[in-house]
């Protein structure tokens, strides 16, 4: 019940800014529209692989909408701010694991962004480019599972970025560096298979393809549910890593007298 309360409070907090966020959605959709038009122009002279022009537009639409679930996570889950104010010492004293508390709050944020950002933006794409939904409900289900796993991995990555604030006074560069890697290695700008071979290898050795590329491919019907195994493996690894760094964080704060 406590975990649900933490998530629901984060969700409710954002409801006060629904109007501003809906206006922001228009700007985000316009950016994606221009991006789609560029690929439509490129597709006039090139086949665009297995996607084709319509498939590439669908690819862009889904990745653009999915960014609000797996890409635009709170910087460091708010931990750097808690370190600067000293709130981190109180958070560690609470009868709730720090990682679990931060994760639950972020799930509320992600749920809000999915409802008020991802869905409206994708709906605009459906209207503008006459996109269609998957024919089979299992495809939609597997896509949602892949997105949920991507959101969890993004939470874990930002948690690890956040706790670095105990060792450095500036961790924003890690957040923006992670965002740049999402754009490049997760297949946001171009599909992963179009990257140079060496960069494809780097990408698949990282969790980034599972943040955008894999959910999008599953949604479009180019990948089977077996790809979810990679997502689950990375989720497990990140869980262990987050639990480990929390132990180190507690020792770090205690050494400082907290």
FIVO-505877 format. One line per 2 residues: their letters; for each residue x, y, z of N, C-alpha, C. Coordinates in pm, whole numbers, always signed. Each point is the difference from the previous one (the first is absolute). Example, Ala and Ser with C-alpha at 12.3 -4.5 7.8 and 13.67 -1.06 7.14 Angstrom:
BEGIN
AS	+1319 -569 +780 -89 +119 +0 +90 +120 +0 | -35 +105 -72 +82 +119 +6 -77 +109 +73
END
This chain:
BEGIN
XX	+83 -121 +0 -83 +121 +0 +86 +126 +0 | +110 -4 +75 +91 +115 +6 +57 +29 -137
XX	+40 -106 -72 +61 +19 -131 -100 +60 -98 | -124 -45 +5 -103 +56 -87 -25 +146 +34
XX	+3 +34 +129 -20 +139 +43 +109 +90 -54 | +126 -46 +7 +111 +79 -53 -18 +27 -149
XX	-40 -103 -74 -19 +16 -144 -119 +91 -31 | -111 -20 +73 -120 +80 -26 +22 +147 +35
XX	+79 +28 +103 +29 +139 +36 +79 +69 -111 | +98 -72 -57 +78 +56 -110 -88 +24 -122
XX	-92 -92 -25 -93 +15 -112 -90 +121 +21 | -56 +11 +122 -93 +108 +29 +68 +136 -5
XX	+126 +6 +41 +72 +127 -1 +8 +59 -139 | +15 -84 -100 +12 +47 -138 -132 +44 -60
XX	-111 -44 +58 -130 +34 -55 -26 +151 -1 | +70 +73 +87 -18 +145 +5 +55 +69 -125
XX	+83 -72 -77 +65 +63 -115 -46 -62 -131 | -118 -60 +0 -49 -68 -119 -10 +93 -120
XX	-53 +121 +22 -16 +95 -111 +133 +34 -65 | +99 +32 +82 +132 +35 -53 +62 -119 -73
XX	-20 -119 +54 +58 -119 -62 -66 -32 -133 | -130 +24 -12 -67 -25 -126 +51 +95 -109
XX	+28 +124 +38 +59 +94 -95 +140 -46 -40 | +72 -52 +97 +134 -51 -28 -7 -118 -96
XX	-106 -78 +10 -17 -115 -90 -8 +45 -146 | -65 +114 -22 -12 +52 -136 +139 +30 -57
XX	+84 +64 +81 +137 +31 -44 +78 -127 -26 | -15 -99 +87 +70 -127 -18 -47 -71 -127
XX	-132 +3 -23 -54 -64 -120 +46 +72 -127 | +12 +132 +5 +48 +74 -116 +144 -37 -33
XX	+81 -17 +103 +139 -42 -22 +1 -137 -67 | -80 -92 +51 -7 -132 -59 -55 +4 -141
XX	-95 +89 -25 -58 +13 -135 +106 +42 -100 | +82 +98 +39 +108 +44 -88 +100 -113 -23
XX	+29 -75 +105 +92 -113 -10 -57 -105 -95 | -131 -26 +11 -64 -97 -89 +3 +48 -144
XX	-22 +129 -21 +1 +56 -136 +138 -15 -65 | +105 +11 +81 +135 -18 -53 +16 -142 -54
XX	-48 -98 +77 +12 -139 -44 -92 -30 -119 | -113 +68 -5 -87 -16 -117 +70 +49 -125
XX	+71 +113 +14 +76 +53 -113 +113 -94 -40 | +71 -55 +99 +109 -94 -29 -55 -125 -68
XX	-120 -42 +44 -60 -122 -54 -47 +13 -144 | +0 +120 -53 -39 +17 -141 +100 -64 -94
XX	+127 -5 +41 +106 -54 -85 +63 -127 +54 | -35 -40 +126 +61 -116 +62 -108 -89 +60
XX	+26 -131 +6 -104 -92 +49 -20 +0 +151 | +98 +53 +75 -6 +4 +147 -13 -141 +60
XX	+72 -92 -57 +7 -135 +55 -136 -70 +5 | -20 -78 +104 -125 -74 +16 -115 +88 +46
XX	+30 +122 +39 -103 +88 +53 -86 +61 -110 | +64 +51 -103 -74 +78 -97 -34 +136 +59
XX	-58 +87 -78 -31 +134 +48 -103 -6 +114 | -108 -72 -22 -105 -6 +102 +51 -66 +128
XX	+79 -106 -15 +54 -67 +116 +96 +88 +77 | +79 +81 -72 +94 +91 +67 -74 +108 +76
XX	-109 +48 -56 -82 +99 +72 -57 -62 +127 | -46 -125 -10 -48 -69 +119 +109 -20 +103
XX	+121 -27 -48 +115 -15 +90 +26 +130 +75 | +1 +110 -73 +26 +131 +61 -110 +35 +101
XX	-124 -27 -37 -112 +32 +88 +10 -74 +133 | +29 -128 -8 +4 -80 +124 +119 +37 +87
XX	+115 +23 -62 +117 +38 +81 -19 +137 +63 | -61 +92 -74 -26 +134 +53 -93 -6 +121
XX	-104 -82 -9 -93 -13 +112 +63 -78 +115 | +85 -97 -31 +60 -85 +104 +106 +73 +81
XX	+57 +106 -57 +103 +75 +74 -51 +48 +135 | -129 +31 +9 -55 +51 +126 -12 -109 +106
XX	+16 -124 -43 -5 -111 +94 +140 -48 +36 | +86 -11 -101 +132 -59 +24 +116 +96 -14
XX	-25 +123 -41 +109 +94 -20 -3 +119 +93 | -116 +63 +12 -10 +123 +79 -35 -32 +145
XX	+90 -69 +66 -15 -31 +141 +59 +114 +82 | -47 +17 +122 +49 +108 +87 +151 -11 +18
XX	+68 +111 -15 +146 +4 +14 +44 -54 +135 | +65 -117 -3 +51 -59 +124 -108 -38 +99
XX	-124 -8 -46 -117 -29 +86 -11 +98 +117 | +56 +120 -18 -8 +102 +104 +104 -15 +110
XX	+86 -99 -10 +101 -23 +105 +103 +112 +9 | +52 +55 -114 +96 +110 +13 -54 +118 +81
XX	-127 +35 -20 -60 +108 +77 -8 -38 +147 | -33 -125 +29 -8 -45 +138 +136 +4 +68
XX	+106 -26 -76 +136 +6 +56 +37 +144 +32 | -35 +92 -91 +35 +141 +22 -72 +59 +123
XX	-123 -43 +21 -78 +55 +113 +20 -79 +129 | +63 -116 -9 +16 -84 +118 -117 -95 +23
XX	-101 +6 -87 -117 -86 +13 +37 -148 -13 | +112 -27 -66 +40 -139 -22 +19 -75 +131
XX	+49 +70 +103 +20 -67 +129 -132 -44 +60 | -105 +82 -14 -132 -37 +49 -60 -113 -83
XX	+23 +6 -131 -52 -106 -87 +58 -136 +36 | +129 +0 +36 +65 -126 +36 -46 -51 +137
XX	-54 +90 +82 -48 -40 +132 -142 -54 -4 | -70 +23 -109 -139 -46 -9 -5 -153 -3
XX	-110 -58 +48 -13 -147 -1 -37 -55 -138 | +50 +65 -104 -22 -43 -138 +135 +5 -71
XX	+28 -102 -76 +126 -5 -73 +8 +119 -95 | +115 +66 -5 +16 +121 -80 -33 -26 -147
XX	+50 -108 -54 -26 -31 -141 -148 -23 -25 | -64 -74 +88 -143 -29 -16 -82 +128 +9
XX	+35 +87 +95 -73 +126 +15 +13 +87 -125 | +122 +16 -49 +22 +82 -120 -68 -63 -122
XX	+5 -131 -8 -60 -69 -113 -151 +18 -2 | -64 -15 +115 -146 +14 +5 -44 +140 -37
XX	+72 +99 +49 -35 +138 -36 +14 +22 -150 | +103 -59 -58 +23 +19 -144 -103 -75 -83
XX	-50 -114 +50 -105 -71 -72 -125 +88 -13 | -29 +78 +103 -112 +93 -9 +23 +105 -106
XX	+123 +50 -7 +37 +99 -103 -13 -61 -139 | +49 -121 -16 -4 -67 -131 -144 -29 -41
XX	-82 -44 +95 -141 -28 -30 -69 +126 -49 | +30 +114 +63 -59 +127 -44 +45 +33 -142
XX	+129 -14 -25 +53 +35 -132 -55 -93 -108 | -24 -125 +35 -56 -92 -98 -142 +41 -37
XX	-80 +39 +100 -140 +35 -24 -13 +136 -68 | +76 +99 +47 -19 +137 -46 +102 +46 -104
XX	+99 -84 -31 +98 +38 -101 +11 -106 -111 | +35 -122 +38 +21 -103 -102 -126 -27 -83
XX	-112 -24 +67 -123 -33 -71 -48 +117 -87 | -8 +125 +52 -43 +111 -87 +92 +23 -119
XX	+132 -11 +21 +93 +22 -111 -18 -107 -106 | -12 -125 +43 -18 -107 -98 -135 +13 -72
XX	-101 +46 +71 -130 +22 -64 +11 +105 -110 | +77 +104 +23 +19 +102 -102 +68 -59 -124
XX	+94 -89 +21 +65 -67 -113 -99 -87 -76 | -86 -70 +73 -101 -85 -65 -88 +84 -92
XX	-40 +117 +48 -86 +87 -79 +76 +60 -119 | +123 +46 +26 +75 +70 -104 +48 -94 -111
XX	+40 -122 +37 +59 -90 -99 -82 -127 -23 | -119 -4 +59 -91 -114 -19 +66 -132 +38
XX	+63 +0 +115 +63 -122 +50 -106 -95 +54 | +33 -126 +2 -94 -100 +51 +60 -69 +123
XX	-89 -50 +86 +43 -74 +118 +31 -145 -40 | +76 -72 +82 +30 -141 -31 -128 -82 -17
XX	+7 -97 -89 -117 -84 -27 -30 -95 +115 | +104 -49 +67 -18 -98 +107 +20 +64 +136
XX	-84 -35 +95 +9 +58 +134 +127 -46 +70 | +54 -118 -37 +123 -48 +63 +118 +91 -35
XX	+0 +55 -121 +105 +93 -38 -2 +124 +88 | -120 +52 +24 -14 +116 +87 +42 -33 +142
XX	-35 -119 +48 +37 -43 +135 +151 -9 +14 | +66 -66 -95 +146 -14 +6 +68 +136 -9
XX	-58 +90 -78 +56 +135 -11 -8 +73 +133 | -112 -13 +69 -16 +64 +131 +96 -60 +102
XX	+20 -131 -6 +96 -65 +90 +141 +52 -27 | +35 +11 -129 +131 +51 -38 +19 +144 +46
XX	-105 +80 -10 +7 +139 +46 +14 +8 +152 | -72 -87 +71 +11 -2 +146 +141 -38 +43
XX	+59 -99 -68 +138 -38 +30 +96 +113 -32 | -26 +71 -111 +84 +114 -37 -9 +111 +104
XX	-121 +25 +48 -19 +102 +103 +76 -37 +128 | -6 -127 +36 +70 -45 +121 +152 +15 -16
XX	+52 -36 -117 +143 +16 -23 +40 +148 +5 | -84 +85 -54 +28 +144 +4 +0 +51 +144
XX	-91 -50 +81 -3 +36 +142 +131 -40 +67 | +43 -123 -27 +124 -50 +61 +120 +82 -43
XX	+8 +31 -130 +112 +80 -50 +4 +136 +68 | -116 +64 +12 -4 +132 +64 +23 -7 +150
XX	-35 -111 +61 +31 -17 +142 +152 -6 +20 | +67 -75 -87 +146 -9 +9 +64 +136 -28
XX	-55 +74 -97 +48 +136 -27 -22 +88 +122 | -115 -15 +63 -33 +84 +114 +93 -19 +118
XX	+35 -124 +31 +83 -25 +119 +143 +46 -19 | +41 +26 -125 +135 +53 -20 +13 +140 +59
XX	-112 +64 +32 +3 +134 +60 +68 +0 +136 | +14 -117 +63 +70 -7 +128 +151 +10 -17
XX	+47 -19 -124 +144 +6 -25 +40 +120 -85 | -98 +62 -67 +30 +113 -86 -106 +107 +18
XX	+39 +124 -16 -95 +111 +17 -82 +25 -126 | +35 -65 -108 -71 +23 -126 -18 -133 -73
XX	-123 -47 -8 -28 -127 -69 -90 +19 -122 | -30 +126 -33 -86 +25 -117 +61 -53 -129
XX	+133 +3 -8 +64 -46 -123 -25 -149 -22 | -15 -77 +108 -32 -142 -14 -142 -18 -56
XX	-92 +83 +49 -138 -7 -47 -8 +30 -149 | +63 +109 -42 -6 +39 -140 +84 -92 -87
XX	+108 -55 +55 +77 -100 -73 -83 -125 -25 | -77 -41 +101 -89 -114 -15 -107 +29 -105
XX	-53 +122 +1 -102 +37 -98 +58 -2 -142 | +125 +44 -16 +63 -3 -131 +18 -144 -48
XX	+36 -91 +91 +18 -140 -37 -133 -64 -38 | -108 +43 +65 -133 -49 -38 -31 +39 -144
XX	+28 +126 -33 -26 +46 -136 +81 -78 -104 | +123 -37 +37 +88 -66 -97 -15 -152 +1
XX	+13 -61 +117 +8 -146 +10 -135 -68 +16 | -103 +75 +39 -132 -60 +20 -85 +1 -125
XX	+54 +57 -108 -73 -1 -126 -101 +111 -14 | +21 +113 +66 -96 +110 -12 +15 +72 -133
XX	+121 +45 -31 +20 +73 -125 -9 -92 -121 | +66 -116 +8 -7 -98 -109 -5 -139 +63
XX	-60 -98 -67 -2 -137 +53 +141 -53 +24 | +13 -86 +98 +132 -50 +40 +69 -72 -115
XX	-76 -73 -84 +64 -77 -107 +59 +89 -109 | -29 +130 +2 +58 +91 -98 +127 +66 +51
XX	+36 -25 +124 +124 +53 +54 +119 -74 -59 | +121 +59 +3 +120 -75 -40 +11 -129 +81
XX	+59 -103 -58 +4 -132 +64 +62 +6 +139 | +110 +76 +15 +65 +6 +131 -89 +68 +103
XX	-79 +99 -46 -89 +70 +92 -122 -87 +34 | -42 -84 -94 -106 -96 +31 +44 -94 +111
XX	+124 -44 -7 +54 -90 +103 +0 +68 +136 | +46 +125 +2 +1 +77 +125 -142 +14 +53
XX	-93 +28 -90 -139 +19 +41 -57 -125 +65 | +20 -117 -62 -59 -123 +51 +71 -52 +124
XX	+118 +51 +28 +68 -35 +126 -49 +87 +115 | -84 +97 -30 -55 +91 +100 -150 -25 +13
XX	-64 +61 +101 -145 -16 +14 -81 +93 -90 | +64 +89 -72 -72 +106 -70 -98 -48 -108
XX	+31 -103 -79 -100 -43 -98 -132 -43 +63 | +5 -44 +124 -121 -47 +67 -84 +115 +56
XX	+53 +122 -8 -76 +116 +47 -98 +51 -106 | +38 -7 -127 -85 +52 -108 -12 -97 -117
XX	+113 -48 -49 +3 -77 -123 -82 -128 +9 | +24 -79 +104 -70 -129 +14 -150 +19 +19
XX	-46 +88 +92 -146 +21 +10 -63 +45 -131 | +69 +87 -73 -54 +49 -127 -8 -111 -103
XX	+104 -81 -10 +1 -111 -96 -110 -103 +32 | -20 -24 +129 -106 -94 +38 -135 +58 -37
XX	-20 +127 +27 -127 +66 -30 -31 -3 -150 | +104 +22 -81 -19 +4 -145 -6 -139 -62
XX	+25 -103 +80 -10 -136 -50 +126 -56 -62 | +115 +69 +18 +125 -47 -57 +77 -93 +94
XX	-39 -4 +127 +67 -86 +98 -105 -82 +74 | +45 -116 +49 -87 -87 +77 +19 +25 +149
XX	-84 -62 +81 +4 +20 +145 +130 -51 +61 | +75 -84 -73 +126 -52 +52 +100 +109 +33
XX	-13 +115 -65 +90 +112 +28 -16 +51 +144 | -113 -29 +61 -23 +46 +137 +96 -64 +98
XX	+58 -114 -36 +96 -67 +88 +117 +92 +32 | +50 +71 -102 +108 +94 +23 -40 +112 +95
XX	-124 +47 -13 -49 +104 +90 -2 -51 +144 | -47 -122 +20 -10 -55 +135 +138 -21 +61
XX	+96 -42 -81 +137 -20 +50 +59 +133 +48 | -18 +105 -81 +52 +131 +40 -72 +54 +123
XX	-129 -26 +10 -75 +44 +119 +56 -66 +125 | +30 -129 -9 +55 -72 +115 +138 +54 +37
XX	+84 +23 -101 +134 +52 +27 -5 +138 +64 | -87 +85 -52 -12 +135 +55 -55 -2 +143
XX	-90 -93 +28 -53 -11 +136 +111 -33 +99 | +82 -97 -34 +113 -36 +87 +96 +117 +17
XX	+26 +72 -110 +93 +112 +7 -55 +112 +88 | -130 +28 -12 -61 +106 +80 +1 -37 +149
XX	-24 -125 +31 +4 -44 +140 +142 +11 +55 | +98 -31 -85 +139 +8 +43 +42 +144 +27
XX	-33 +91 -92 +42 +139 +19 -72 +64 +119 | -120 -50 +33 -70 +54 +117 +76 -34 +127
XX	+56 -120 +8 +82 -38 +114 +121 +93 +12 | +63 +29 -114 +116 +89 -2 -40 +141 +41
XX	-118 +46 -46 -48 +134 +34 -20 +13 +150 | -58 -100 +62 -23 +6 +145 +131 +14 +75
XX	+102 -71 -43 +130 +11 +64 +63 +137 -23 | -20 +54 -119 +54 +131 -35 -60 +108 +89
XX	-131 -3 +18 -68 +100 +83 +40 -15 +145 | +16 -121 +48 +41 -23 +139 +140 +51 +27
XX	+90 -16 -100 +135 +49 +16 +3 +151 +13 | -94 +67 -70 -7 +146 +6 -69 +50 +126
XX	-45 -92 +83 -64 +40 +124 -148 +0 -6 | -59 -46 -115 -144 -3 -14 -61 -121 +66
END
